[in-house]
């Protein structure tokens, strides 16, 4: 916890060795020290995740890529979140938000803002960014599975039947199975030429950069996109505590 790191910092200074999830690491504190680390990526330091996180995200994810591979993938993904692309997603995003607000306002019980904002961000990732068409029941099941995945991203890398790590692996595999099914069904039910989702833009961008994404890369990319969207909303809601837990 914070008390442990505070005591170690007081004893050893702003840079000291410790362990996290069974792995050695160096704890860095202070603006100048952190700046040196951030500015030294790919020269002084490289990105590294705990073993459980790295395994669950997969070797093809952007988070696990370094050097030229990372730069090439960032170039492919950049178009997905360009100003033009985000503008094209806006009508669909507004539609999903309006539907959610109607459901919330019709509920006589208090709404848990934190939980519902997580559900909303997940729904936007599934329906708007990735263009998947799923029923409400399937969406609920996917959301619960995704929660299992996120909750165990930083679990201890102990692969036992009832460990958090194993639950995370099961959740990841279930998500990727659903994602593959949705990707294969996507050409059979087009949304129309007036709308391109992030998956369309991603595949187009990959071709423009002379890259063909495999099914495994697409599945890992979608899992990572879900995680990124979900985590951003989680952090924003947690930081802005003035919104409270419910209204």
Backbone as CSV, one residue per row, in Angstrom:
resi,resn,N_x,N_y,N_z,CA_x,CA_y,CA_z,C_x,C_y,C_z
1,UNK,0.813,-1.203,0.000,0.000,0.000,0.000,0.849,1.256,0.000
2,UNK,0.182,2.413,0.124,0.896,3.690,0.082,1.835,3.842,1.269
3,UNK,1.436,3.283,2.438,2.281,3.370,3.623,3.599,2.648,3.442
4,UNK,3.546,1.483,2.774,4.756,0.699,2.526,5.729,1.491,1.657
5,UNK,5.212,2.049,0.556,6.087,2.787,-0.360,6.594,4.084,0.277
6,UNK,5.761,4.710,1.104,6.194,5.936,1.778,7.352,5.644,2.730
7,UNK,7.248,4.526,3.461,8.322,4.172,4.402,9.605,3.809,3.665
8,UNK,9.475,3.103,2.529,10.652,2.736,1.740,11.299,3.979,1.115
9,UNK,10.458,4.907,0.668,10.999,6.129,0.065,11.749,6.949,1.110
10,UNK,11.195,6.999,2.319,11.855,7.732,3.395,13.200,7.103,3.741
11,UNK,13.273,5.772,3.643,14.489,5.051,4.014,15.527,5.048,2.904
12,UNK,15.054,4.860,1.623,15.999,4.664,0.517,16.046,5.816,-0.494
13,UNK,15.132,6.771,-0.394,15.126,7.872,-1.350,14.085,7.683,-2.446
14,UNK,14.149,8.532,-3.465,13.124,8.551,-4.514,13.269,7.443,-5.546
15,UNK,14.379,6.722,-5.525,14.576,5.595,-6.448,15.047,4.397,-5.628
16,UNK,14.235,3.332,-5.611,14.624,2.154,-4.833,14.047,0.881,-5.448
17,UNK,14.669,-0.250,-5.116,14.228,-1.551,-5.623,13.172,-2.148,-4.696
18,UNK,12.189,-2.849,-5.291,11.191,-3.576,-4.515,10.641,-4.703,-5.393
19,UNK,9.503,-5.278,-5.011,8.890,-6.354,-5.790,7.393,-6.089,-5.956
20,UNK,6.834,-6.496,-7.084,5.397,-6.397,-7.341,4.944,-7.675,-8.034
21,UNK,3.947,-8.348,-7.440,3.421,-9.594,-7.999,4.539,-10.603,-8.276
22,UNK,5.507,-10.651,-7.357,6.571,-11.635,-7.477,7.697,-11.258,-8.414
23,UNK,7.674,-10.031,-8.939,8.726,-9.618,-9.878,9.478,-8.409,-9.330
24,UNK,10.810,-8.368,-9.515,11.580,-7.208,-9.049,11.274,-5.978,-9.894
25,UNK,11.261,-4.819,-9.261,11.061,-3.568,-9.996,11.761,-2.435,-9.271
26,UNK,11.854,-1.307,-9.946,12.443,-0.106,-9.355,11.346,0.942,-9.236
27,UNK,11.134,1.436,-8.040,10.117,2.454,-7.773,10.745,3.833,-7.958
28,UNK,10.131,4.652,-8.808,10.672,5.981,-9.116,9.670,7.047,-8.687
29,UNK,10.129,8.038,-7.931,9.289,9.141,-7.470,9.996,10.460,-7.766
30,UNK,9.218,11.506,-8.007,9.798,12.821,-8.265,9.730,13.197,-9.732
31,UNK,9.363,14.453,-9.997,9.132,14.916,-11.369,10.338,14.707,-12.278
32,UNK,11.520,15.060,-11.817,12.710,14.948,-12.657,13.034,13.492,-12.980
33,UNK,12.915,12.631,-11.976,13.189,11.209,-12.200,12.179,10.589,-13.159
34,UNK,10.915,10.940,-12.969,9.863,10.392,-13.832,10.027,10.905,-15.258
35,UNK,10.396,12.184,-15.391,10.609,12.750,-16.727,11.712,11.994,-17.458
36,UNK,12.781,11.659,-16.742,13.894,10.924,-17.347,13.426,9.558,-17.851
37,UNK,12.560,8.901,-17.076,12.036,7.592,-17.479,11.139,7.728,-18.703
38,UNK,10.202,8.691,-18.659,9.249,8.853,-19.757,9.928,9.267,-21.056
39,UNK,10.944,10.125,-20.954,11.644,10.591,-22.150,12.649,9.560,-22.660
40,UNK,12.930,8.554,-21.841,13.946,7.574,-22.231,13.390,6.263,-22.732
41,UNK,12.091,6.247,-23.111,11.506,5.000,-23.608,12.208,4.565,-24.893
42,UNK,12.505,3.271,-24.992,13.193,2.622,-26.113,14.699,2.897,-26.117
43,UNK,15.183,3.758,-25.201,16.631,3.978,-25.087,17.098,3.621,-23.675
44,UNK,16.535,4.305,-22.689,16.886,4.033,-21.295,16.034,2.900,-20.715
45,UNK,14.757,2.889,-21.070,13.825,1.878,-20.545,12.928,1.376,-21.677
46,UNK,12.272,0.238,-21.450,11.241,-0.270,-22.359,10.006,-0.608,-21.537
47,UNK,8.857,-0.614,-22.192,7.610,-0.933,-21.507,7.601,-2.394,-21.077
48,UNK,7.185,-2.622,-19.848,7.096,-3.995,-19.349,5.902,-4.093,-18.413
49,UNK,5.138,-5.163,-18.546,3.966,-5.377,-17.712,4.198,-6.583,-16.813
50,UNK,3.463,-6.654,-15.683,3.520,-7.881,-14.877,3.153,-9.090,-15.735
51,UNK,3.661,-10.251,-15.357,3.463,-11.453,-16.171,1.990,-11.733,-16.455
52,UNK,1.137,-11.594,-15.432,-0.286,-11.886,-15.622,-0.908,-10.924,-16.629
53,UNK,-0.578,-9.634,-16.522,-1.127,-8.630,-17.435,-0.673,-8.888,-18.859
54,UNK,0.616,-9.155,-19.022,1.176,-9.412,-20.348,0.524,-10.627,-20.997
55,UNK,0.323,-11.693,-20.216,-0.283,-12.914,-20.750,-1.738,-12.690,-21.128
56,UNK,-2.479,-12.004,-20.262,-3.904,-11.798,-20.505,-4.151,-10.861,-21.685
57,UNK,-3.319,-9.820,-21.835,-3.484,-8.913,-22.973,-3.052,-9.570,-24.276
58,UNK,-2.067,-10.458,-24.217,-1.626,-11.180,-25.405,-0.427,-10.541,-26.072
59,UNK,0.400,-11.345,-26.762,1.640,-10.854,-27.372,1.413,-9.889,-28.529
60,UNK,0.222,-9.923,-29.148,-0.034,-9.064,-30.305,-0.646,-7.716,-29.943
61,UNK,-0.852,-7.467,-28.649,-1.485,-6.212,-28.246,-0.505,-5.049,-28.368
62,UNK,-1.054,-3.852,-28.523,-0.221,-2.650,-28.623,0.592,-2.458,-27.348
63,UNK,-0.008,-2.764,-26.202,0.671,-2.581,-24.917,1.917,-3.444,-24.795
64,UNK,1.927,-4.599,-25.450,3.068,-5.520,-25.352,4.072,-5.347,-26.487
65,UNK,3.847,-4.382,-27.361,4.750,-4.157,-28.495,5.794,-3.110,-28.136
66,UNK,6.994,-3.255,-28.680,8.058,-2.278,-28.455,8.765,-1.987,-29.774
67,UNK,9.521,-0.889,-29.777,10.351,-0.561,-30.939,9.575,-0.350,-32.220
68,UNK,10.108,-0.873,-33.333,9.502,-0.686,-34.651,8.102,-1.287,-34.731
69,UNK,7.906,-2.438,-34.095,6.584,-3.076,-34.120,5.553,-2.164,-33.472
70,UNK,5.926,-1.556,-32.339,5.025,-0.646,-31.642,4.709,0.567,-32.508
71,UNK,5.740,1.139,-33.146,5.532,2.321,-33.986,4.627,2.006,-35.178
72,UNK,4.825,0.844,-35.808,3.992,0.457,-36.951,2.541,0.263,-36.535
73,UNK,2.342,-0.373,-35.382,0.974,-0.609,-34.913,0.291,0.693,-34.510
74,UNK,1.062,1.588,-33.900,0.499,2.897,-33.547,0.067,3.645,-34.803
75,UNK,0.859,3.521,-35.862,0.526,4.187,-37.120,-0.780,3.647,-37.693
76,UNK,-0.961,2.319,-37.592,-2.199,1.698,-38.074,-3.385,2.147,-37.225
77,UNK,-3.193,2.171,-35.892,-4.292,2.507,-34.989,-4.615,3.999,-34.978
78,UNK,-3.648,4.844,-35.380,-3.845,6.292,-35.309,-5.077,6.740,-36.083
79,UNK,-5.314,6.119,-37.228,-6.443,6.524,-38.064,-7.784,6.218,-37.407
80,UNK,-7.797,5.178,-36.558,-9.041,4.776,-35.885,-9.559,5.896,-34.985
81,UNK,-8.629,6.660,-34.380,-9.030,7.723,-33.467,-8.637,9.105,-33.997
82,UNK,-8.575,9.224,-35.314,-8.324,10.529,-35.931,-9.567,11.406,-35.773
83,UNK,-9.398,12.707,-36.007,-10.528,13.644,-35.878,-11.667,13.250,-36.814
84,UNK,-11.317,12.888,-38.034,-12.333,12.501,-39.023,-13.098,11.256,-38.578
85,UNK,-12.359,10.266,-38.062,-13.004,9.021,-37.624,-13.903,9.270,-36.419
86,UNK,-13.412,10.027,-35.446,-14.202,10.307,-34.250,-15.482,11.054,-34.595
87,UNK,-15.380,11.949,-35.573,-16.564,12.693,-36.023,-17.613,11.749,-36.605
88,UNK,-17.154,10.730,-37.326,-18.085,9.783,-37.946,-18.753,8.881,-36.907
89,UNK,-18.071,8.651,-35.758,-18.669,7.815,-34.717,-19.716,8.574,-33.899
90,UNK,-19.645,9.915,-33.931,-20.431,10.734,-33.009,-21.931,10.445,-33.022
91,UNK,-22.590,10.368,-34.191,-24.042,10.092,-34.180,-24.387,8.786,-33.469
92,UNK,-23.586,7.743,-33.684,-23.840,6.458,-33.026,-23.599,6.558,-31.516
93,UNK,-22.560,7.302,-31.133,-22.275,7.490,-29.710,-23.438,8.208,-29.036
94,UNK,-23.934,9.262,-29.686,-25.063,10.010,-29.136,-26.290,9.121,-28.993
95,UNK,-26.506,8.262,-29.964,-27.651,7.355,-29.928,-27.564,6.410,-28.726
96,UNK,-26.379,5.827,-28.515,-26.190,4.909,-27.386,-26.372,5.639,-26.057
97,UNK,-25.834,6.856,-25.949,-25.963,7.637,-24.713,-27.419,7.988,-24.445
98,UNK,-28.144,8.413,-25.489,-29.556,8.768,-25.321,-30.387,7.566,-24.877
99,UNK,-30.096,6.403,-25.451,-30.805,5.182,-25.046,-30.534,4.866,-23.576
100,UNK,-29.285,5.014,-23.161,-28.923,4.743,-21.766,-29.609,5.723,-20.820
101,UNK,-29.641,7.001,-21.202,-30.291,8.011,-20.361,-31.783,7.736,-20.208
102,UNK,-32.416,7.261,-21.286,-33.842,6.933,-21.210,-34.075,5.790,-20.216
103,UNK,-33.204,4.789,-20.266,-33.325,3.659,-19.334,-33.101,4.130,-17.898
104,UNK,-32.082,4.952,-17.693,-31.788,5.439,-16.343,-32.945,6.271,-15.788
105,UNK,-33.472,7.171,-16.615,-34.530,8.073,-16.142,-35.839,7.341,-15.860
106,UNK,-36.044,6.186,-16.482,-37.279,5.427,-16.256,-37.174,4.500,-15.048
107,UNK,-35.982,4.410,-14.470,-35.769,3.545,-13.310,-36.103,4.309,-12.030
108,UNK,-37.090,3.838,-11.239,-37.464,4.556,-10.013,-36.401,4.467,-8.915
109,UNK,-35.486,3.500,-9.046,-34.442,3.320,-8.040,-33.235,4.209,-8.351
110,UNK,-32.416,4.533,-7.326,-31.184,5.301,-7.582,-30.267,4.557,-8.556
111,UNK,-29.549,5.305,-9.361,-28.643,4.731,-10.352,-27.208,4.794,-9.832
112,UNK,-26.520,3.676,-9.899,-25.105,3.638,-9.535,-24.300,4.174,-10.724
113,UNK,-23.868,5.422,-10.616,-23.204,6.096,-11.734,-21.932,5.367,-12.150
114,UNK,-21.161,4.938,-11.177,-19.890,4.272,-11.479,-20.114,3.011,-12.304
115,UNK,-21.026,2.160,-11.837,-21.297,0.902,-12.529,-21.909,1.143,-13.905
116,UNK,-22.867,2.075,-13.972,-23.549,2.323,-15.243,-22.641,3.011,-16.261
117,UNK,-21.699,3.828,-15.789,-20.753,4.454,-16.722,-19.818,3.404,-17.310
118,UNK,-19.474,2.391,-16.497,-18.680,1.273,-17.013,-19.461,0.527,-18.096
119,UNK,-20.733,0.267,-17.797,-21.575,-0.457,-18.751,-21.747,0.354,-20.042
120,UNK,-21.909,1.679,-19.892,-22.083,2.549,-21.054,-20.833,2.556,-21.924
121,UNK,-19.660,2.671,-21.301,-18.412,2.693,-22.081,-18.209,1.369,-22.808
122,UNK,-18.591,0.271,-22.155,-18.467,-1.042,-22.788,-19.425,-1.155,-23.971
123,UNK,-20.650,-0.682,-23.787,-21.644,-0.723,-24.868,-21.175,0.087,-26.067
124,UNK,-20.577,1.260,-25.798,-20.071,2.086,-26.901,-18.947,1.379,-27.636
125,UNK,-18.056,0.721,-26.886,-16.951,-0.005,-27.527,-17.475,-1.124,-28.410
126,UNK,-18.486,-1.850,-27.926,-19.024,-2.992,-28.671,-19.835,-2.545,-29.883
127,UNK,-20.756,-1.605,-29.666,-21.700,-1.248,-30.730,-21.207,-0.139,-31.652
128,UNK,-20.497,0.826,-31.085,-20.092,1.982,-31.890,-18.723,1.761,-32.527
129,UNK,-17.711,1.475,-31.702,-16.355,1.347,-32.231,-16.171,0.079,-33.053
130,UNK,-16.762,-1.030,-32.586,-16.539,-2.307,-33.256,-17.711,-2.739,-34.121
131,UNK,-18.853,-2.083,-33.983,-19.989,-2.348,-34.864,-20.639,-3.700,-34.686
132,UNK,-20.520,-4.295,-33.497,-21.109,-5.612,-33.279,-22.585,-5.479,-32.926
133,UNK,-23.386,-6.378,-33.470,-24.813,-6.394,-33.166,-25.105,-7.572,-32.251
134,UNK,-25.419,-7.274,-31.013,-25.722,-8.323,-30.041,-26.990,-7.946,-29.289
135,UNK,-27.686,-8.951,-28.774,-28.908,-8.716,-28.009,-28.554,-8.145,-26.641
136,UNK,-29.573,-7.633,-25.934,-29.344,-7.081,-24.600,-28.812,-8.149,-23.645
137,UNK,-29.337,-9.364,-23.768,-28.870,-10.453,-22.905,-27.408,-10.787,-23.196
138,UNK,-27.056,-10.849,-24.489,-25.663,-11.113,-24.862,-24.755,-9.996,-24.364
139,UNK,-25.248,-8.747,-24.446,-24.464,-7.607,-23.982,-24.203,-7.708,-22.479
140,UNK,-25.220,-8.092,-21.713,-25.045,-8.246,-20.261,-24.025,-9.336,-19.946
141,UNK,-24.133,-10.455,-20.662,-23.187,-11.554,-20.437,-21.765,-11.148,-20.815
142,UNK,-21.631,-10.430,-21.936,-20.314,-9.955,-22.367,-19.718,-8.996,-21.345
143,UNK,-20.568,-8.100,-20.829,-20.102,-7.119,-19.853,-19.609,-7.809,-18.582
144,UNK,-20.370,-8.790,-18.090,-19.959,-9.521,-16.888,-18.644,-10.268,-17.127
145,UNK,-18.519,-10.860,-18.320,-17.279,-11.569,-18.662,-16.113,-10.593,-18.731
146,UNK,-16.364,-9.426,-19.323,-15.316,-8.420,-19.444,-14.891,-7.905,-18.069
147,UNK,-15.861,-7.747,-17.162,-15.535,-7.326,-15.800,-14.596,-8.327,-15.138
148,UNK,-14.862,-9.615,-15.357,-13.984,-10.665,-14.830,-12.569,-10.514,-15.376
149,UNK,-12.482,-10.211,-16.673,-11.184,-10.040,-17.330,-10.418,-8.860,-16.726
150,UNK,-11.083,-7.710,-16.621,-10.438,-6.499,-16.107,-10.056,-6.663,-14.636
151,UNK,-10.951,-7.252,-13.853,-10.696,-7.412,-12.417,-9.471,-8.274,-12.130
152,UNK,-9.095,-9.128,-13.083,-7.982,-10.054,-12.847,-6.745,-9.753,-13.695
153,UNK,-6.721,-8.575,-14.332,-5.571,-8.205,-15.163,-4.273,-8.172,-14.365
154,UNK,-4.369,-7.754,-13.105,-3.162,-7.620,-12.285,-3.135,-8.656,-11.157
155,UNK,-3.711,-9.816,-11.420,-3.722,-10.887,-10.424,-2.351,-11.556,-10.352
156,UNK,-2.133,-12.295,-9.285,-0.890,-13.065,-9.172,-0.863,-14.141,-10.254
157,UNK,0.258,-14.315,-10.939,0.328,-15.283,-12.053,0.404,-16.728,-11.572
158,UNK,-0.614,-17.138,-10.824,-0.684,-18.509,-10.306,-1.823,-19.218,-11.025
159,UNK,-1.493,-20.172,-11.882,-2.498,-20.823,-12.722,-3.108,-22.033,-12.018
160,UNK,-4.024,-21.752,-11.095,-4.770,-22.786,-10.388,-6.253,-22.646,-10.733
161,UNK,-7.035,-23.732,-10.627,-8.439,-23.714,-11.073,-9.276,-22.550,-10.551
162,UNK,-9.078,-22.144,-9.287,-9.922,-21.100,-8.718,-9.168,-19.784,-8.494
163,UNK,-8.017,-19.632,-9.115,-7.239,-18.397,-8.965,-7.804,-17.292,-9.851
164,UNK,-7.501,-16.044,-9.473,-7.925,-14.913,-10.284,-7.310,-14.962,-11.673
165,UNK,-6.069,-15.426,-11.738,-5.371,-15.538,-13.021,-6.116,-16.474,-13.970
166,UNK,-6.560,-17.642,-13.456,-7.305,-18.584,-14.292,-8.659,-17.991,-14.706
167,UNK,-9.313,-17.261,-13.787,-10.582,-16.609,-14.142,-10.364,-15.598,-15.257
168,UNK,-9.246,-14.863,-15.174,-8.923,-13.897,-16.221,-8.706,-14.565,-17.565
169,UNK,-8.007,-15.704,-17.573,-7.759,-16.444,-18.814,-9.071,-16.948,-19.411
170,UNK,-9.945,-17.504,-18.545,-11.242,-17.992,-19.030,-12.067,-16.851,-19.612
171,UNK,-12.050,-15.702,-18.924,-12.809,-14.546,-19.407,-12.247,-14.053,-20.735
172,UNK,-10.910,-13.969,-20.848,-10.283,-13.538,-22.106,-10.657,-14.466,-23.254
173,UNK,-10.571,-15.771,-23.021,-10.885,-16.737,-24.075,-12.350,-16.641,-24.498
174,UNK,-13.238,-16.437,-23.522,-14.667,-16.299,-23.837,-14.916,-15.032,-24.648
175,UNK,-14.247,-13.939,-24.264,-14.391,-12.677,-25.002,-13.899,-12.822,-26.436
176,UNK,-12.733,-13.428,-26.601,-12.161,-13.552,-27.937,-12.979,-14.491,-28.816
177,UNK,-13.614,-15.476,-28.209,-14.504,-16.363,-28.962,-15.710,-15.578,-29.479
178,UNK,-16.273,-14.722,-28.629,-17.405,-13.882,-29.036,-16.981,-12.874,-30.096
179,UNK,-15.776,-12.317,-29.923,-15.264,-11.340,-30.885,-15.061,-11.983,-32.251
180,UNK,-14.474,-13.179,-32.279,-14.258,-13.864,-33.555,-15.592,-14.154,-34.249
181,UNK,-16.582,-14.589,-33.481,-17.910,-14.869,-34.039,-18.501,-13.602,-34.660
182,UNK,-18.373,-12.473,-33.929,-18.918,-11.211,-34.424,-18.180,-10.726,-35.671
183,UNK,-16.856,-10.915,-35.710,-16.068,-10.496,-36.874,-16.474,-11.291,-38.109
184,UNK,-16.667,-12.593,-37.932,-17.043,-13.444,-39.073,-18.460,-13.150,-39.557
185,UNK,-19.338,-12.730,-38.646,-20.719,-12.437,-39.026,-20.869,-11.032,-39.597
186,UNK,-19.896,-10.161,-39.327,-20.005,-8.748,-39.705,-20.273,-8.527,-41.196
187,UNK,-19.566,-9.210,-42.112,-19.838,-8.982,-43.542,-21.242,-9.407,-43.970
188,UNK,-21.881,-10.252,-43.176,-23.208,-10.755,-43.533,-24.319,-9.784,-43.162
189,UNK,-24.017,-8.812,-42.287,-25.057,-7.852,-41.886,-24.464,-6.450,-41.848
190,UNK,-24.128,-5.872,-43.011,-23.530,-4.534,-43.074,-24.471,-3.472,-42.523
191,UNK,-23.877,-2.425,-41.944,-24.675,-1.353,-41.351,-25.037,-0.267,-42.365
192,UNK,-24.528,-0.391,-43.563,-24.820,0.637,-44.553,-23.585,1.434,-44.902
193,UNK,-23.573,2.011,-46.107,-22.387,2.713,-46.583,-22.196,4.064,-45.902
194,UNK,-23.221,4.538,-45.181,-23.119,5.854,-44.559,-22.397,5.810,-43.210
195,UNK,-22.035,4.625,-42.754,-21.372,4.531,-41.450,-20.243,3.511,-41.479
196,UNK,-19.077,3.941,-41.004,-17.938,3.033,-40.854,-17.557,3.006,-39.384
197,UNK,-17.497,1.815,-38.807,-17.077,1.716,-37.414,-15.557,1.611,-37.352
198,UNK,-15.031,1.536,-36.125,-13.577,1.513,-35.935,-12.931,0.282,-36.559
199,UNK,-13.654,-0.833,-36.587,-13.113,-2.042,-37.212,-12.888,-1.826,-38.703
200,UNK,-13.855,-1.186,-39.377,-13.697,-0.876,-40.803,-12.474,0.014,-41.032
201,UNK,-12.362,1.059,-40.192,-11.253,2.010,-40.324,-9.922,1.318,-40.050
202,UNK,-9.895,0.441,-39.041,-8.667,-0.271,-38.683,-8.180,-1.146,-39.829
203,UNK,-9.082,-1.908,-40.422,-8.700,-2.812,-41.507,-8.270,-2.023,-42.742
204,UNK,-8.941,-0.903,-42.982,-8.570,-0.038,-44.109,-7.193,0.571,-43.886
205,UNK,-6.940,1.031,-42.649,-5.650,1.629,-42.312,-4.523,0.610,-42.429
206,UNK,-4.791,-0.621,-42.009,-3.779,-1.679,-42.099,-3.392,-1.926,-43.551
207,UNK,-4.379,-1.968,-44.442,-4.102,-2.187,-45.863,-3.304,-1.034,-46.447
208,UNK,-3.644,0.198,-46.051,-2.923,1.373,-46.544,-1.456,1.338,-46.123
209,UNK,-1.185,0.739,-44.961,0.189,0.653,-44.459,0.854,-0.666,-44.822
210,UNK,0.243,-1.393,-45.763,0.831,-2.641,-46.246,0.823,-3.760,-45.235
211,UNK,-0.188,-3.755,-44.356,-0.281,-4.771,-43.312,-1.630,-5.467,-43.375
212,UNK,-1.615,-6.777,-43.235,-2.859,-7.543,-43.138,-2.980,-8.061,-41.707
213,UNK,-4.058,-7.710,-41.036,-4.255,-8.165,-39.669,-4.854,-9.568,-39.655
214,UNK,-4.231,-10.467,-38.897,-4.756,-11.824,-38.775,-5.962,-11.814,-37.835
215,UNK,-6.718,-12.906,-37.832,-7.860,-13.011,-36.930,-7.414,-12.871,-35.481
216,UNK,-6.267,-13.485,-35.136,-5.773,-13.400,-33.761,-5.435,-11.960,-33.395
217,UNK,-4.814,-11.222,-34.319,-4.480,-9.821,-34.059,-5.739,-8.985,-33.898
218,UNK,-6.758,-9.259,-34.707,-8.023,-8.538,-34.591,-8.672,-8.803,-33.239
219,UNK,-8.655,-10.047,-32.805,-9.270,-10.398,-31.522,-8.544,-9.712,-30.369
220,UNK,-7.214,-9.744,-30.412,-6.429,-9.116,-29.347,-6.636,-7.608,-29.363
221,UNK,-6.684,-7.021,-30.564,-6.895,-5.583,-30.694,-8.228,-5.174,-30.095
222,UNK,-9.279,-5.936,-30.366,-10.597,-5.608,-29.841,-10.631,-5.741,-28.322
223,UNK,-9.989,-6.778,-27.795,-9.935,-6.942,-26.344,-9.224,-5.757,-25.718
224,UNK,-8.124,-5.320,-26.347,-7.357,-4.180,-25.840,-8.183,-2.899,-25.936
225,UNK,-8.955,-2.730,-27.030,-9.801,-1.545,-27.194,-10.849,-1.483,-26.097
226,UNK,-11.488,-2.614,-25.811,-12.454,-2.675,-24.716,-11.796,-2.241,-23.413
227,UNK,-10.628,-2.796,-23.142,-9.933,-2.531,-21.884,-9.572,-1.061,-21.758
228,UNK,-9.063,-0.480,-22.836,-8.652,0.928,-22.826,-9.850,1.838,-22.568
229,UNK,-10.959,1.610,-23.285,-12.155,2.438,-23.119,-12.696,2.313,-21.709
230,UNK,-12.764,1.095,-21.227,-13.290,0.817,-19.897,-12.419,1.462,-18.822
231,UNK,-11.109,1.319,-18.930,-10.188,1.850,-17.926,-10.232,3.368,-17.888
232,UNK,-10.338,4.012,-19.067,-10.408,5.474,-19.129,-11.638,5.973,-18.377
233,UNK,-12.790,5.330,-18.602,-14.018,5.727,-17.923,-13.910,5.462,-16.430
234,UNK,-13.336,4.321,-16.076,-13.128,3.944,-14.671,-12.305,5.022,-13.966
235,UNK,-11.198,5.428,-14.563,-10.304,6.417,-13.959,-10.993,7.767,-13.833
236,UNK,-11.702,8.184,-14.900,-12.366,9.487,-14.909,-13.423,9.554,-13.807
237,UNK,-14.228,8.503,-13.670,-15.292,8.489,-12.673,-14.712,8.452,-11.263
238,UNK,-13.645,7.667,-11.085,-13.020,7.553,-9.768,-12.380,8.877,-9.358
239,UNK,-11.789,9.584,-10.318,-11.106,10.843,-10.025,-12.100,11.943,-9.666
240,UNK,-13.222,11.998,-10.410,-14.214,13.051,-10.193,-15.257,12.568,-9.178
241,UNK,-14.830,12.525,-7.921,-15.687,11.975,-6.870,-16.884,12.871,-6.571
242,UNK,-16.897,14.101,-7.089,-18.020,14.983,-6.805,-19.319,14.466,-7.408
243,UNK,-19.201,13.537,-8.385,-20.409,12.983,-8.980,-21.105,12.007,-8.036
244,UNK,-20.371,11.526,-7.029,-20.962,10.604,-6.078,-21.125,9.210,-6.645
245,UNK,-21.601,8.321,-5.804,-21.802,6.939,-6.220,-23.115,6.750,-6.951
246,UNK,-24.087,7.583,-6.700,-25.379,7.401,-7.366,-26.146,8.712,-7.364
247,UNK,-27.192,8.764,-8.229,-28.076,9.929,-8.197,-29.496,9.434,-8.299
